[in-house]
C-alpha cells in the first residue's frame, strides 16, 4: 500500500466518522481543532480504520510504547505527563509541531495533538507483518 492510498483510506474513514463533507483534508490537520472530532468520534474512527485496513488499532498504543521506553520511570505524575514521557511522545509523533507537546501537559490533552498523520502512522505500524504476530 502506498502512502497516498493510506492517506486516502484514512481520509475516507474520517469523512464517514464525522458525517460531513470535508473537501480538503491534510496530513497535518488536527482531528479535534481542525476537523471537529470529539472523543466519541475517535472510537468510531478507530473502528472504521480497523474495518478498512484489516488491522487492530490500539488507541493506547502511544502510551504503552512510551511506558515501555521509560521502564520503571513514571510516565504520569499528578495526571500530567512527565518530561521523559513527552520526549518519548515527540519521537513517536514527529508530525506534531515543536512546542505543542510540553512537560506537565495534562493527560486529557494528548488527543488534541492527534493529526491525520498520527492515524496514518498507527495504521501503517499495525500493518507491519511483525505486529500481526
Residue pairs with C-beta under 8 A, 6 or more apart in sequence:
1 127
3 120
6 120
6 123
6 124
7 27
7 116
7 120
9 52
9 53
9 123
10 49
10 116
10 119
10 120
10 123
11 22
11 25
11 116
12 52
13 45
13 48
13 49
13 52
14 22
14 25
14 31
14 35
14 37
14 45
14 116
14 119
15 21
15 22
15 25
16 48
17 37
17 41
17 44
17 45
17 48
18 35
18 36
18 37
18 41
20 36
22 35
25 35
25 116
26 116
27 95
27 115
27 116
27 117
27 120
28 95
28 115
28 116
28 117
29 35
29 115
29 116
30 112
30 113
30 114
30 115
31 37
31 41
31 42
31 45
31 111
31 114
31 115
31 116
31 119
32 38
32 111
32 112
32 114
33 112
35 116
37 45
39 111
42 59
42 111
42 114
43 59
45 119
46 57
46 59
49 55
49 57
49 119
49 122
49 123
50 56
50 57
53 123
53 126
53 127
55 123
55 126
55 127
56 126
57 119
57 122
57 123
57 126
58 64
58 126
61 122
61 125
62 89
62 92
62 93
62 110
63 75
63 110
65 88
65 92
66 75
66 85
66 88
66 89
66 92
67 75
69 88
70 82
70 84
70 85
70 88
73 82
73 84
74 82
75 81
75 82
75 84
75 85
76 82
76 85
76 107
79 106
79 107
79 108
80 103
80 104
80 105
80 106
80 107
81 89
81 103
81 104
81 105
81 107
81 110
82 103
83 103
83 104
86 101
86 102
86 103
86 105
89 96
89 101
89 110
90 96
90 101
93 101
93 113
93 115
93 118
93 121
95 115
95 117
95 118
95 121
96 113
96 115
96 118
100 113
101 113
125 131
